[in-house]
Amino acid sequence: MLLTVACCRFASSTASSTGPLRVCVIGSGPAGFYTAHQLVKRIDDVHVDILDKFPVPFGLVRFGVAPDHPEIKNCINQFTVLARKEQCRFIGNVGLGQDVGLAQLRPHYHAVVLAYGAEEDKELGIPGEDTPGVYSARSFVGWYNGLPEHRQLDPDLSGEVGVVIGHGNVALDVARMLLTPVSRLKTTDMCTHAIEALARSRVKQVRLVGRRGPLQVAFTIKELREMTKLPHCSTLIDPSYFHSIKSLLSELPRPRRRITELMLSVAENRGDKRPAGGKEWGLSFLRSPVEIVSSPTTGRLDSLRLEINKLQGTWDSAKVVPTGEFEDMECDLAIRSIGYKTVRVGRDVPCDPVTGIVPNVAGRVLDRNKSYIRGLYCSGWVKTGPVGVILTTMNKAYETAEVIQEDFRSGTLPEPERGDILEKLNNELGVDTVSFSDWENIDRHEVREGEKKGKPREKIVDLTQMMDIVHKSR
């Protein structure tokens, strides 16, 4: 992703009397790096530390982007250029709320930016949600993408029928990974343990279930079109879902009209005719899960009980209304993909318990009294919730960088103490920090191992192994 936004720069004469503007960004995903990038572009005399709880950077780009979408990961090249600049420093293996508290960090900086993303799944809150065979999309994606905390997930793929609950891009990613020929996955950076498990998988049918209708799907047309072109895989959509909305197509905004027309075209050409062989996937609308039913003999997932909905209101503000009618959908695997939320990482870190968002206005963090907390900012999903794509995150990060620049220029930022936080982390707190050059040693190791298998890289999924490479390379 090219960074083409022209940015003004302020001379170093605006810097603090104690030296450059010092900023700490907590989180090295797209939100963190884009915020840091804009600060370096906008302000001459600035130093940005980017902290991450993992020894490896790039957050969601590494752990969330689908392995068969390498083009989306091109922003890593931009982030690497930034991390090698003198004005920027990556400090890995430092967990906020675990290794260091916000109150310990803030005295070392003019500004601290919370950009650690949404690290917890939203739950359905229905009976049977913990039934064996039911997984969250975050854990499943983390499993095949090498997120250390989910490397041992070992999902049961021995059944033929899977259900993904949700109609977003992540839901389509999950379905695509389940149905894509393994020969294709072997050439991606998907973890070998996941490739081997998917090679043994017996999943042949995947149904994506959503509580609203075709006009409210959250996935993009690119992702949908990709799904309709999966080799040896049929797309099944019931045409009856579109009977009442055909007349509305001309009134829809162009992006919504195009994706609806594509779904309608697929539905009318293929209907609900099931193929004689191969794999298949489809969309089910106006269905809300109300219970996950387990087998009385095995205790494992047996079916999903769904309540049938209807919609009231216009397409863009339609309200879901339960009808009191139910149906059961048999399945062997269920993956919940209804969104993420931010977790609170310490008592001194503000976080709305309902929305999972750090309360803020344009990135300036608010306290309980809705007053600005001087010098504290947020960026990314902690700022907005888990919405949009990487481009959305980039634009919101630019906004945060802009308000930091405004506050720096107006002299409203708190004056930091002298002293390098790295010395405090290493010497006082005993944290084994990881530099960007340390990461590059891990990176070279992963690439070498990947080359042996014809892959871009073989991700290391064990934190101990990561740190062993770091220590041996120093």
Salt bridges, closest charged atoms under 4 A:
ASP44 OD1 - ARG9 NH2 2.67
ASP49 OD2 - ARG22 NH2 4.00
ASP49 OD1 - HIS47 NE2 2.89
ASP49 OD1 - ARG89 NE 2.83
ASP68 OD2 - ARG176 NE 2.75
GLU71 OE2 - LYS222 NZ 3.81
GLU119 OE2 - LYS53 NZ 3.49
GLU120 OE2 - LYS341 NZ 3.57
GLU129 OE2 - ARG336 NH1 2.97
GLU149 OE1 - LYS53 NZ 3.88
GLU149 OE2 - ARG138 NH1 3.23
GLU149 OE2 - HIS150 NE2 3.74
ASP156 OD2 - ARG300 NH2 3.01
GLU160 OE2 - ARG202 NH2 3.81
ASP173 OD1 - ARG176 NH2 3.02
ASP189 OD2 - LYS73 NZ 2.64
ASP189 OD2 - LYS459 NZ 3.93
GLU223 OE2 - HIS69 ND1 3.85
GLU223 OE1 - ARG176 NH1 3.30
GLU226 OE1 - HIS69 NE2 2.71
GLU226 OE2 - ARG176 NE 3.69
GLU261 OE2 - ARG257 NE 3.82
GLU268 OE2 - LYS246 NZ 2.80
GLU280 OE2 - ARG274 NH1 2.31
GLU291 OE1 - ARG305 NH1 3.93
GLU327 OE2 - ARG287 NE 2.74
ASP328 OD1 - ARG305 NE 2.81
GLU399 OE1 - LYS383 NZ 2.59
GLU406 OE1 - ARG364 NH2 3.19
ASP407 OD1 - ARG364 NH2 2.94
ASP420 OD1 - ARG89 NH2 2.82
GLU428 OE1 - LYS424 NZ 3.20
ASP432 OD2 - HIS471 NE2 2.57
ASP432 OD1 - ARG474 NH1 3.51
ASP438 OD2 - ARG474 NH2 2.87
GLU440 OE2 - ARG84 NH2 2.54
ASP443 OD1 - ARG457 NH2 2.68
GLU446 OE2 - ARG62 NH2 2.63
GLU446 OE1 - ARG457 NH1 2.70
GLU449 OE2 - LYS452 NZ 2.93
GLU458 OE1 - LYS453 NZ 3.46
GLU458 OE1 - LYS455 NZ 2.69
ASP462 OD1 - ARG151 NH2 2.99
